Amino acid sequence: MKQNNTSKETNCIHSKFRDKDASGSINTPIHASSSYDYRTPAETVYPRYYNTVNQKEIVQKLCALEEGEDGLLFASGMAAISCTLFALLKAGDHVVFASQLYGGTFNLIKSEFPKFDLGFSFVSGNNARDFETAIQPNTRIIYIETPSNPLLDIIDIQVVAAVAKRHNLLTVIDNTFASPVNQNPLALGMDVVIHSGTKYLGGHSDLCFGAVITSAEIAEVLYKSAVNFGGSINAMDSYLIERSLKTLAVRVQRQNENAGLLAEFLSAHEMIGKVYYPGLKAHPGHEIASRQMRGFGGMLAFELKITDVQAVDCFLNGLSLIQPAISLGGVETIICSPARTSHIKMSREQRMEMGVTDSLLRLSTGIEKAEDLTGDLDFALNLVKQQAGNNMPA
Ligand SMILES: Cc1ncc(COP(=O)(O)O)c(C=O)c1O
C-alpha cells in the first residue's frame, strides 16, 4: 500500500486506489449506502467497518501523503485521538505526554484516563533526557504534538522516536498543525500520526473529521477497537474530504507563505509584544523545525504589547477582514483567544503553567492576499495605540 514515490501535490490529486465506475467518471462516485451485499466480497462492507470505497479512497491518499501503510478515518480529531489511545492501552498502562497539547487532548487525559486506571506524566522540556526520565516500567506510549497548539512549541521528532525505540515504546504524534504537506513524522521514526482533519485536511471550515495513519500492523490493532467504538464517517463527508484533499498542497503552501509574512509584520510592529512562529529565527525551535518541516505552517500566536482586556477587545473589534472564530486551518484567516476557545476547559493555573495567558491570540492564516491581512492587522493595532494614548508601555 505504500506509495510515496510521487510529489505531495500529485498525491493530493491522484490515488492508486481507484474505484472508477462504468461511467468513466474521474471522481470517486459517492456510495451512499449503509447496506451492502455480504455474499460475494472477501470482507463485508459497512460504514462502521471503515471499509467503504469512499473511506478507503481517502485513507489511500493520506497514506501516500503521510508515507504510511494504512489508516482509519473518524468523525472528529478527538475520536481519532481517543480511539488510538484506548486501542493501544490497557488498564495499568502509563503514557508520557508532551505538556504542550491541544486543550481537548489534555481534558481527555485528565478526565478519562483515571476512570480506566491509566497513568500519565507530562513532560515540559523537549530534549531526550526530559522524556527518558518520565518513562516508568508500565509506560507504553510517548505522545507529542509539534508544532503545538497554540504556542507552536517544537519537539525534535527523531530524538523522541529514538528514546521510544530504546525503551520499546510506541510513539504517537498529533500532526494537525503541520499537515502532511509540511511534516511527515512516520518517515522520522514515529509509529502513529493523527490529524484533526477538521483543520487543514478539510480546509474550508465546513467539515469535522479525524484521521490516523500508521503501519498495517498497528492499523489492524486500531481497527479492532474502532469497530467497537464506532466513530466512522459517512459517504457525503467522505466525498467532501476527498474533494478538499485535492487542493491541500496549494492551500498549505500559500498558508505557509502568508503566515511567514504576517509573523515578520507582527514582529516588527510597535504594538506587538511577542510573536510565536517557528519560521522566525528567534523562535527557540527554529533550527529543529527547519530540519524536520518542509514549511513552517499557517499557524502563529502573539501577544499585544498592552495585554489588558480592553486592549485585546479593542484589537479584535477593530479587525474587519480577519474573523474572531474557533478552529483553524481554513482558507479564511481567523483569530482566537485560546484561553476562551481551544484551552477553555483547562483551569487557569494549568493554562498559565503551559504559557497560555489570558491575552494570547492565535492566528490561523488563510489564503487571502497578504497585504490585505497586514492592512487589517495594522488598522486594528493602531486603534489600540489610539485608545492607549499616553499610557503606552515603553
Ligand atoms: C492540534 C489539535 N488536535 C486535535 C484537535 C481535535 O480535533 P476535532 O475538533 O476535529 O475533534 C484539535 C482541535 O482544535 C487540535 O487543534
PDBQT file of the ligand as one rigid body, heavy atoms in Angstrom, charges set to zero:
ROOT
HETATM    1  C1  LIG A 401      -3.989  20.049  17.473  1.00  0.00    +0.000 C 
HETATM    2  C2  LIG A 401      -5.399  19.564  17.554  1.00  0.00    +0.000 A 
HETATM    3  N1  LIG A 401      -5.625  18.243  17.706  1.00  0.00    +0.000 NA
HETATM    4  C3  LIG A 401      -6.866  17.740  17.806  1.00  0.00    +0.000 A 
HETATM    5  C4  LIG A 401      -7.971  18.575  17.776  1.00  0.00    +0.000 A 
HETATM    6  C5  LIG A 401      -9.359  17.979  17.905  1.00  0.00    +0.000 C 
HETATM    7  O1  LIG A 401      -9.967  17.937  16.653  1.00  0.00    +0.000 OA
HETATM    8  P1  LIG A 401     -11.557  17.915  16.457  1.00  0.00    +0.000 P 
HETATM    9  O2  LIG A 401     -12.072  19.242  16.907  1.00  0.00    +0.000 OA
HETATM   10  O3  LIG A 401     -11.704  17.639  14.999  1.00  0.00    +0.000 OA
HETATM   11  O4  LIG A 401     -12.085  16.822  17.301  1.00  0.00    +0.000 OA
HETATM   12  C6  LIG A 401      -7.793  19.948  17.613  1.00  0.00    +0.000 A 
HETATM   13  C7  LIG A 401      -8.946  20.850  17.579  1.00  0.00    +0.000 C 
HETATM   14  O5  LIG A 401      -8.825  22.060  17.630  1.00  0.00    +0.000 OA
HETATM   15  C8  LIG A 401      -6.466  20.455  17.505  1.00  0.00    +0.000 A 
HETATM   16  O6  LIG A 401      -6.225  21.762  17.366  1.00  0.00    +0.000 OA
ENDROOT
TORSDOF 0
